Amino acid sequence: MASSYGVRPPSFRKKQPSAENFTCQKCLQKGHFTFECTGKRKYVHRESRSKEMAKRMKMDEEKKQAELLNKCTSIQHKK
């Protein structure tokens, strides 16, 4: 008598994901997974982390100055 332990019915089995909706991280094209890629790696230019951090700090500082200026002008208009 064969045992049915460890065998799941078809409704509980995981389905293989379709590659149609995935973008390859290597060649940046859709339709296949990275481990299946036969293309060359695309160069993607990215800013250095320190440049990104400096840009964000500058934007935060400008935002704070603008908020302070708005508060000052609204106080002057109330007088």
Backbone as a printed PyTorch tensor [residue, N CA C, xyz], in Angstrom:
tensor([[[  0.8390,  -1.1660,   0.0000],
         [  0.0000,   0.0000,   0.0000],
         [  0.8950,   1.2430,   0.0000]],

        [[  0.6870,   2.1510,  -0.9260],
         [  1.5010,   3.3550,  -1.0550],
         [  1.0200,   4.4110,  -0.0710]],

        [[  1.9760,   5.0880,   0.5230],
         [  1.6610,   6.1350,   1.4870],
         [  1.4740,   7.4640,   0.7580]],

        [[  0.5240,   8.2600,   1.2140],
         [  0.2800,   9.5610,   0.5820],
         [  0.8590,  10.7040,   1.4000]],

        [[  1.6760,  10.3670,   2.4040],
         [  2.2950,  11.4240,   3.2010],
         [  3.3170,  12.1700,   2.3560]],

        [[  3.3550,  13.4830,   2.5000],
         [  4.3350,  14.2960,   1.7810],
         [  3.8920,  14.6950,   0.3840]],

        [[  2.7840,  14.1800,  -0.0780],
         [  2.2950,  14.5360,  -1.4070],
         [  1.1320,  15.5000,  -1.2350]],

        [[  1.2820,  16.6530,  -1.8210],
         [  0.2320,  17.6630,  -1.7060],
         [ -0.6940,  17.5930,  -2.9060]],

        [[ -1.9440,  17.8820,  -2.6670],
         [ -2.8630,  17.9470,  -3.8050],
         [ -2.4770,  19.1150,  -4.7120]],

        [[ -2.8500,  19.0880,  -5.9720],
         [ -2.4560,  20.1350,  -6.9300],
         [ -2.8150,  21.5470,  -6.4940]],

        [[ -3.8620,  21.7290,  -5.7310],
         [ -4.2710,  23.0750,  -5.3360],
         [ -3.3030,  23.7020,  -4.3370]],

        [[ -2.4860,  22.9020,  -3.6390],
         [ -1.5590,  23.4280,  -2.6480],
         [ -0.1440,  23.5960,  -3.1870]],

        [[  0.1310,  23.1320,  -4.3640],
         [  1.4750,  23.2450,  -4.9320],
         [  1.7210,  24.6860,  -5.3670]],

        [[  2.9560,  25.1220,  -5.2060],
         [  3.3100,  26.4800,  -5.6260],
         [  3.4290,  26.5240,  -7.1420]],

        [[  2.8840,  27.5600,  -7.7090],
         [  2.9760,  27.7400,  -9.1510],
         [  4.2850,  28.4450,  -9.4660]],

        [[  4.8830,  28.0920, -10.5710],
         [  6.1030,  28.7490, -11.0150],
         [  5.7400,  30.1490, -11.5020]],

        [[  6.4500,  31.1840, -11.0460],
         [  6.1380,  32.5430, -11.5020],
         [  6.4680,  32.7080, -12.9840]],

        [[  5.6780,  33.4810, -13.6530],
         [  5.8930,  33.7360, -15.0680],
         [  6.9740,  34.7990, -15.2290]],

        [[  7.8960,  34.5660, -16.1330],
         [  8.9950,  35.5040, -16.3570],
         [  8.5510,  36.7210, -17.1580]],

        [[  7.3530,  36.6900, -17.7160],
         [  6.8740,  37.7990, -18.5480],
         [  6.8630,  39.1240, -17.7980]],

        [[  6.5290,  39.0880, -16.5200],
         [  6.3520,  40.3120, -15.7440],
         [  7.6120,  40.7550, -15.0170]],

        [[  8.6840,  40.0020, -15.1070],
         [  9.9040,  40.3380, -14.3870],
         [ 10.9010,  41.0290, -15.3050]],

        [[ 11.6430,  41.9820, -14.7380],
         [ 12.7000,  42.6630, -15.4660],
         [ 14.0300,  42.0920, -15.0170]],

        [[ 14.8410,  41.7070, -15.9590],
         [ 16.1580,  41.1500, -15.6650],
         [ 17.0190,  42.2320, -15.0250]],

        [[ 17.7170,  41.8980, -13.9470],
         [ 18.5600,  42.8690, -13.2550],
         [ 19.8890,  43.0650, -13.9680]],

        [[ 20.2100,  42.1920, -14.8940],
         [ 21.4830,  42.2720, -15.5970],
         [ 21.3690,  43.1130, -16.8720]],

        [[ 20.4450,  42.7470, -17.7610],
         [ 20.3300,  43.4580, -19.0400],
         [ 19.1710,  44.4490, -19.0620]],

        [[ 18.3610,  44.4760, -17.9980],
         [ 17.2450,  45.4060, -17.8210],
         [ 16.1320,  45.2270, -18.8530]],

        [[ 15.9990,  44.0270, -19.4080],
         [ 14.9110,  43.7370, -20.3300],
         [ 13.9090,  42.8190, -19.6510]],

        [[ 12.6740,  42.8560, -20.1250],
         [ 11.6230,  42.0080, -19.5590],
         [ 11.5820,  40.6710, -20.2900]],

        [[ 11.0280,  39.6850, -19.5890],
         [ 10.7650,  38.4120, -20.2430],
         [ 11.6120,  37.2520, -19.7730]],

        [[ 12.6020,  37.5010, -18.9290],
         [ 13.4000,  36.3970, -18.4040],
         [ 13.9710,  36.7750, -17.0480]],

        [[ 14.3940,  35.7610, -16.3140],
         [ 14.9960,  35.9790, -15.0050],
         [ 16.4910,  36.2440, -15.1680]],

        [[ 17.0950,  36.8360, -14.1520],
         [ 18.5100,  37.1830, -14.2050],
         [ 19.3780,  35.9540, -14.4190]],

        [[ 19.0620,  34.8600, -13.7510],
         [ 19.9010,  33.6650, -13.8770],
         [ 19.7930,  33.0210, -15.2600]],

        [[ 18.8100,  33.4150, -16.0520],
         [ 18.6510,  32.8970, -17.4050],
         [ 19.2590,  33.8300, -18.4500]],

        [[ 19.7800,  34.9680, -18.0320],
         [ 20.2250,  36.0190, -18.9490],
         [ 21.4740,  35.6010, -19.7190]],

        [[ 21.4540,  35.8680, -21.0250],
         [ 22.6200,  35.6120, -21.8630],
         [ 23.2020,  36.9220, -22.3810]],

        [[ 22.5680,  38.0410, -22.0640],
         [ 23.0180,  39.3520, -22.5300],
         [ 24.1210,  39.9210, -21.6550]],

        [[ 24.6410,  41.0590, -22.0840],
         [ 25.6900,  41.7340, -21.3180],
         [ 25.0580,  42.6680, -20.3010]],

        [[ 25.7860,  42.9000, -19.2240],
         [ 25.3070,  43.8000, -18.1820],
         [ 25.2830,  45.2250, -18.7160]],

        [[ 24.1750,  45.9150, -18.4690],
         [ 24.0250,  47.3130, -18.8750],
         [ 24.6530,  48.2060, -17.8130]],

        [[ 25.2990,  49.2820, -18.2620],
         [ 25.8740,  50.2360, -17.3240],
         [ 24.7890,  51.2160, -16.9070]],

        [[ 24.5880,  51.3370, -15.6150],
         [ 23.6110,  52.2750, -15.0720],
         [ 24.3750,  53.2610, -14.2000]],

        [[ 24.4130,  54.5250, -14.6390],
         [ 25.1320,  55.5420, -13.8750],
         [ 24.3230,  55.9300, -12.6490]],

        [[ 24.9860,  55.9090, -11.5160],
         [ 24.3400,  56.3140, -10.2660],
         [ 25.2560,  57.3030,  -9.5600]],

        [[ 24.6390,  58.2940,  -8.9260],
         [ 25.4050,  59.2510,  -8.1340],
         [ 26.0150,  58.5310,  -6.9400]],

        [[ 27.1430,  59.0500,  -6.4590],
         [ 27.7510,  58.4550,  -5.2730],
         [ 26.8580,  58.7270,  -4.0700]],

        [[ 26.9820,  57.9060,  -3.0680],
         [ 26.1370,  58.0400,  -1.8810],
         [ 26.3860,  59.3810,  -1.1900]],

        [[ 27.6360,  59.8310,  -1.1640],
         [ 27.9320,  61.1050,  -0.5010],
         [ 27.3090,  62.2790,  -1.2600]],

        [[ 27.2630,  62.2150,  -2.5890],
         [ 26.6120,  63.2750,  -3.3680],
         [ 25.1100,  63.2810,  -3.1200]],

        [[ 24.5140,  62.0910,  -3.0700],
         [ 23.0810,  61.9880,  -2.7920],
         [ 22.7620,  62.5490,  -1.4110]],

        [[ 23.6060,  62.2340,  -0.4340],
         [ 23.3880,  62.7030,   0.9300],
         [ 23.5190,  64.2260,   1.0020]],

        [[ 24.5380,  64.7810,   0.3360],
         [ 24.7290,  66.2330,   0.3380],
         [ 23.5440,  66.9370,  -0.3240]],

        [[ 23.0380,  66.3630,  -1.4190],
         [ 21.8930,  66.9510,  -2.1120],
         [ 20.6590,  66.9450,  -1.2080]],

        [[ 20.4360,  65.8330,  -0.5100],
         [ 19.2760,  65.7370,   0.3820],
         [ 19.4050,  66.7110,   1.5490]],

        [[ 20.6020,  66.8430,   2.1130],
         [ 20.8080,  67.7750,   3.2270],
         [ 20.5550,  69.2070,   2.7680]],

        [[ 20.9930,  69.5490,   1.5620],
         [ 20.7850,  70.8930,   1.0290],
         [ 19.2920,  71.1610,   0.8280]],

        [[ 18.5710,  70.1780,   0.2960],
         [ 17.1300,  70.3420,   0.0870],
         [ 16.4020,  70.4970,   1.4200]],

        [[ 16.8000,  69.7190,   2.4330],
         [ 16.1820,  69.8300,   3.7560],
         [ 16.4300,  71.2070,   4.3600]],

        [[ 17.6450,  71.7220,   4.2030],
         [ 17.9870,  73.0350,   4.7410],
         [ 17.1700,  74.1260,   4.0440]],

        [[ 17.0400,  74.0310,   2.7130],
         [ 16.2460,  75.0130,   1.9710],
         [ 14.7760,  74.9540,   2.3830]],

        [[ 14.2810,  73.7610,   2.6280],
         [ 12.8920,  73.5960,   3.0530],
         [ 12.6680,  74.2370,   4.4180]],

        [[ 13.6070,  74.0460,   5.3390],
         [ 13.4970,  74.6520,   6.6680],
         [ 13.5270,  76.1720,   6.5710]],

        [[ 14.4060,  76.7080,   5.7170],
         [ 14.4900,  78.1580,   5.5550],
         [ 13.1940,  78.7160,   4.9640]],

        [[ 12.6150,  78.0050,   4.0060],
         [ 11.3620,  78.4580,   3.3920],
         [ 10.2310,  78.4420,   4.4170]],

        [[ 10.1740,  77.4140,   5.2530],
         [  9.1450,  77.3430,   6.2930],
         [  9.3150,  78.4750,   7.3010]],

        [[ 10.5500,  78.7620,   7.6800],
         [ 10.8240,  79.8430,   8.6230],
         [ 10.4260,  81.1870,   8.0170]],

        [[ 10.7330,  81.3800,   6.7480],
         [ 10.3720,  82.6180,   6.0570],
         [  8.8510,  82.7680,   5.9880]],

        [[  8.1510,  81.6760,   5.7090],
         [  6.6830,  81.7150,   5.6640],
         [  6.1010,  82.0620,   7.0290]],

        [[  6.6780,  81.5160,   8.0940],
         [  6.2030,  81.8290,   9.4460],
         [  6.4050,  83.3040,   9.7540]],

        [[  7.5780,  83.8260,   9.3960],
         [  7.8790,  85.2330,   9.6750],
         [  6.9420,  86.1620,   8.9070]],

        [[  6.6890,  85.8640,   7.6510],
         [  5.8090,  86.7310,   6.8640],
         [  4.3680,  86.6350,   7.3380]],

        [[  3.9410,  85.4620,   7.7850],
         [  2.5640,  85.3360,   8.2710],
         [  2.3950,  86.0710,   9.6020]],

        [[  3.4210,  86.1110,  10.4290],
         [  3.3590,  86.8430,  11.7020],
         [  3.3050,  88.3440,  11.4270]],

        [[  4.0820,  88.8160,  10.4500],
         [  4.0930,  90.2360,  10.1190],
         [  2.7470,  90.6800,   9.5440]],

        [[  2.1000,  89.8210,   8.7730],
         [  0.7980,  90.1660,   8.1940],
         [ -0.2830,  90.2250,   9.2550]],

        [[ -0.1530,  89.4840,  10.3250],
         [ -1.1570,  89.4760,  11.3900],
         [ -1.1080,  90.7520,  12.2180]],

        [[  0.0340,  91.3970,  12.2520],
         [  0.1760,  92.6080,  13.0750],
         [ -0.5380,  93.7680,  12.5170]]])
